[in-house]
Amino acid sequence: MYGAWRSAYGIAEAYVSREETMLNTKTHEFADARVCSKIPRCSAALAVAMAAVMGAGLPGPAQAQDEEVTELSVWFAREYTVPSREQLDRFEQETGITLSVDVQPSDNLFQQLIRMRDAGLELPDVVHLDGFLRPVVAEAGVVAPVQDIVDTWQEEDPEGFGQIYEATWNDAMWNDELIGMANTASMEEVFFRTDWLEEAGITEPPETWDDVLEYARAIKEVQPDVVPFGWWAQRGNGANHLYSSMSAMGVEFDGSIPDLRGEGGQYWIDFVQTLSREELISPEAVAWNDDNMRGGFVASNIGMMLDSAPTSVGAQDAGLEPDTNFNLVPMPTSRSGESEDGVIVAPARTFFITADAVERGAKDEAGLVFRFLMDPDVALYLMLEGADPHRTDAVLADPDSLNQWLPIWDEDNVEAFSNMGVFPVDLDFPEAEDLMERLNEFAVANPDMDPMAVADEWQPQFDSIRED
């Protein structure tokens, strides 16, 4: 069923082409600094683990080369995902390994890796990529399986390892192999104006997707000059919110391909059409992106939206107060309240160990970087710098840490985040994501079309991806 383009090189070229197109539509600000940044307290378990690694000897290529690894190259996707200088210095003190750090834009990093590999250049030892790239980096042979180093981690630090959420590993699987560490994720939540809903007599948060629609209708009644719900449908900005909302509503997926004719698919189509038909979203929604939505909510021009929790900081900076003016809750996983229909998923940024690290005998040492990045002090520091929440109870189940990071989060938010399912992705994701954006635009623009007729028009287009 897979065409010739799904060879390792063909897959890579397909992603490179898509990423170059996306780069032409966005502006990114990144430091390209090889800072060899070196950053507060790193767990002493790293030193113990390093001693165990060096004492036991390294398997495979490391034994053949018999060279001590004293430096690792790590490429990060964003500046705010890089540990502080003090923490990196502590890592070097405890392990004897210097981390040479480079910050590269994640939208551009994969194509760089492919071109470097094809040119015979040495790849970095650890790379940071969007999780939806895991099928292609695995098929392209750029990254290595990591189950062995994760097993060693669990054996040597069972207490710390036990606090890491299963989604960290489930979101990094491909073809039944663990190929990375998906340690952070951006979970969509329902933001809502509590003060406006109170005007309508509503004091409880939405518990179902039917509630979400009813709450948007209530806001329209009491605040006729605002946009009740901040749905957006501009193409070229990704489809994470579409995959996340579909999964929560119970849409079934075959990899990245949705079943639009099933109950969940029909509900999602009707939900989007209802938002448009009842004028619960902006008439300019097809030209809106997530920045329009986010800015509108912060400016008190929107009553509800789906967004990740850190946006609450911007809302508070604009003068909105949690509970008094707004709140947020995890997306519902029930359509009407009669049953649990869906599951919460979220796109996850993922760290990978490259095949070059294995070839030069540095895989075990690169595994220590995984442990370092999940150290509670490092994780909290990065979250305070702007990184997505880290998938570990060592931070999120600690009241002091949680209060430092995001006081608006409560036990319900943490529980939903800790029990997420797997984000639907496969080798067809680039094409499926593009179709998903076009489907969303179509549903907004055709609110009166029968939902099954919409499915009959679009399902064959998704299915044809499998046949190419």
C-alpha positions, -999 to +999 in steps of 0.1 A: +000+000+000+029+023+005+044+038-026+081+041-035+083+075-019+081+058+015+117+046+011+138+063+037+151+090+013+117+095-002+100+100+032+127+125+041+123+145+009+085+146+014+090+162+049+117+185+037+094+198+010+065+204+034+088+221+060+103+245+034+067+255+024+058+261+060+089+281+067+078+305+039+046+313+058+060+318+093+086+340+110+108+323+136+132+339+160+160+316+172+195+320+184+219+300+164+244+300+192+268+272+199+267+283+235+283+252+250+259+266+277+268+249+308+232+251+340+208+247+395+211+214+409+213+183+389+205+150+405+234+131+419+218+100+403+235+111+371+269+106+387+260+072+400+246+062+366+277+075+348+299+054+371+278+024+364+281+030+326+319+035+327+324+006+351+305-019+331+320-009+298+300+002+267+284-023+244+289-027+206+307+002+188+320+017+221+340-014+230+353-016+194+365+020+195+376+019+231+373+057+233+361+076+263+332+099+255+339+134+270+316+155+248+281+152+234+265+174+208+228+183+216+205+202+193+175+218+209+144+231+191+139+263+211+161+285+234+136+280+263+142+242+261+179+245+269+189+241+305+207+269+323+245+273+323+247+263+359+228+231+353+249+222+323+280+229+343+267+206+370+261+178+344+297+181+333+310+180+369+290+149+377+296+129+345+328+143+330+309+150+298+306+185+282+273+192+264+279+212+233+245+229+227+231+243+195+196+259+192+180+250+159+144+258+147+124+226+149+107+234+116+141+233+099+160+208+119+149+176+102+159+187+067+193+198+081+198+163+095+189+146+062+212+169+042+241+164+067+237+126+065+236+126+027+267+148+027+285+124+050+287+149+078+286+138+115+252+143+131+247+156+166+243+129+193+209+141+206+183+160+186+150+176+196+121+173+171+083+175+169+069+142+178+050+138+145+084+133+128+091+101+147+080+078+118+101+095+092+133+098+113+130+061+122+124+050+086+152+073+074+176+056+098+186+089+114+177+078+150+183+047+171+160+026+193+165+035+230+147+007+249+180-006+263+190+028+278+155+033+292+156-001+308+189+007+324+175+040+337+146+022+353+169-004+369+193+022+383+167+049+394+134+031+399+119+059+421+127+087+397+118+067+367+085+056+382+073+092+383+075+096+346+042+093+327+037+064+303+028+089+275+065+099+275+073+065+260+040+057+242+042+089+222+078+079+211+070+044+197+072+034+161+066-001+147+067-014+183+101+001+190+109+028+214+129+054+195+129+085+217+116+104+248+085+125+243+090+143+276+069+174+271+035+180+255+011+209+248-024+198+260-053+217+246-078+229+272-111+247+273-107+283+283-139+301+293-149+335+307-164+327+341-177+363+346-197+362+314-211+328+321-222+338+355-242+366+339-260+337+321-265+318+354-238+292+347-213+286+375-199+251+367-172+243+341-183+224+309-182+187+314-192+176+278-189+189+243-226+196+243-219+218+273-193+236+253-218+245+227-244+255+252-219+277+271-210+295+238-247+301+231-251+315+266-221+339+261-237+351+228-269+360+247-252+380+274-223+395+254-236+400+219-207+421+208-180+395+214-171+363+196-185+335+217-160+308+207-125+313+192-124+286+165-099+292+137-095+277+103-067+294+085-046+268+066-008+265+068-007+267+106-009+231+116-037+208+127-028+199+163-061+215+176-081+194+150-065+161+159-068+169+196-104+179+195-113+150+172-096+125+196-114+140+226-148+137+208-142+101+200-132+102+163-115+069+155-081+070+136-062+046+115-028+061+120-033+097+110-064+090+089-098+099+107-130+080+103-154+107+093-184+085+089-183+070+124-202+085+154-172+106+165-165+119+130-201+129+124-202+146+158-170+166+151-182+178+117-216+188+131-199+206+160-178+227+137-207+234+114-229+244+144-203+269+156-204+285+122-241+282+115-252+297+148-226+325+144-207+314+176-174+319+158-160+349+139-172+354+104-135+357+095-127+323+111-112+309+078-087+338+079-079+334+116-049+315+131-042+306+167-026+340+173-059+358+163-078+335+187-053+338+216-051+376+212-088+379+211-093+360+243-066+380+261-082+412+249-116+402+262-131+399+227-136+361+228-156+341+254-142+306+249-114+288+231-092+257+230-056+264+239-027+252+261-024+262+297+005+286+295-017+311+276-033+318+310-002+337+319-008+361+290-044+365+301-034+374+336-008+399+323-037+415+305-056+420+337-078+389+337-080+370+370-084+332+374-118+322+386-129+359+388-127+364+350-117+331+335-108+295+340-096+265+321-104+228+322-092+198+303-111+191+271-142+169+277-140+133+266-177+128+265-200+142+238-233+143+257-225+129+292-239+094+285-206+078+280-168+083+277-163+087+240-128+100+234-093+104+248-071+134+254-040+135+232-014+162+226+015+169+202+048+161+220+083+174+214+107+144+215+144+139+221+161+113+199+195+097+200+210+096+165+225+067+147+258+085+146+259+086+184+256+048+184+282+044+157+308+064+177+300+045+209+282+074+227+247+059+231+249+052+268+263+086+275+235+102+254+211+083+275+223+103+305+211+134+287+176+119+288+178+115+325+193+150+329+164+166+310+139+149+333+156+159+365+130+178+385+151+209+390+159+211+353+123+203+342+109+231+365+135+256+353+126+249+317+088+252+324+094+285+341+114+296+310+084+288+287+088+251+278+057+229+278+049+209+309+072+179+315+056+145+319+066+137+354+050+137+389+083+149+403+072+184+392+035+183+385+025+163+417+046+187+438+024+215+451+053+240+454+066+233+419+031+234+404+024+267+421+056+282+408+048+272+373+011+276+368-011+282+399-043+279+378-036+242+372-053+219+397-055+181+402-080+176+374-056+193+349-026+172+362-047+140+361-058+146+325-022+155+314-008+124+331-032+100+315-031+111+278-034+088+249-011+086+219-013+114+193-024+098+160+006+099+136+021+077+109+041+081+076+010+097+060+008+125+085+021+153+062-007+147+036-033+139+062-025+171+081-030+192+050-063+175+043-074+180+079-068+218+076-088+219+043-116+198+059-118+222+088-120+252+064-147+234+044-169+226+075-167+262+086-177+275+051-205+250+046-225+249+078-258+237+063-244+207+044-254+173+058-225+160+080-227+126+063-225+143+029-194+162+041-179+128+052-188+112+018-169+140+001-138+140+023-134+104+035-123+092+000-097+119-001-082+107+032-085+071+021-067+078-012-036+087+008-032+051+017-035+040-019-008+063-033 
